[in-house]
């Protein structure tokens, strides 16, 4: 088999799964969707997702997506439920069961023990005439015409459709609950995503004693010493009230000395070296946004003076500091 055949097969299998999702979007019943969202929106407890095998994997993913987007959810394996795990299901919860056949023994076996807890049952099922569908309060049709598997056996298209339904429900809940970016960030404090949403300039900047500054009248040799001492490749120029006047980078220093008449070096001060009215960041600015300030411009810059709401220069942040943070 040549590489062209591999490519053609992958494209065809992607089309099969994409077409299945499109058919689901056309077929799914409005009343069932609205009832499902209302049950979950008004759920005073948690959402408990159950499934076996590949459906169990999808149930775990939906539970994780819901939890991270403002709807507390957990995964419960039906076998565990029958051996003590059922205790996690309490009145006020909503149970979502996933099964392509709708006849999964472990799920059907646990259904009678949900009744005393008076919890609504929502089924994402591939067979709307199944036992699970008949027992459910709400049925979301996840049936497919064929699996992407060449033998039409391995759960592929069916699990993709079930996951798409779960994601669509979770995102609808997220939007309906008015989850903000700050709310989302509180649920994602770790990893690159969490850092982009939570890490601020104040967390990374060089402030206090590490904030390299010179006054506007400082001789150029004093500027050189300040840049070398700070080790940041730049220095902030501030007035007597610590308000920012400009910034001087290694590049500013080199370019000025190259073009100036050496006889004039004796009189060269910060004012003659600095960039006036530089781009600045506030301490509260997200570090990721500061990164965009540096990069999304015709000529990139590598440092930003940090100025607080009172106009006081409180630090310096470098592109290197942000990149090193892992954003």
Secondary structure, DSSP 8 states (H G I E B T S, - for coil): --HHHHHHHHHHHHHHHHHHHHHHHHHS-HHHHHHHHHHHHT-SS-EEEE--THHHHHHHHHHHHHHHTT--EEE--HHHHTTTGGGG--TT-EEEEEESSS--HHHHHHHHHHHTTT-EEEEEES-TTSHHHHH-SEEEE---S--SSTTS-SSSHHHHHHHHHHHHHHHHHHHHTT--HHHHHHT--SHHHHHHHH-BHHHHSEEGGG--EE-TT-BHHHHHHHHHHHTSSEEEEE-TT-BEEEEEEHHHHHHHHHHS-GGGGGG-BHHHH-EES--EE-TTSBHHHHHHHHHSSSS--SEEEEE-TTSBEEEEEEHHHHHHTT-
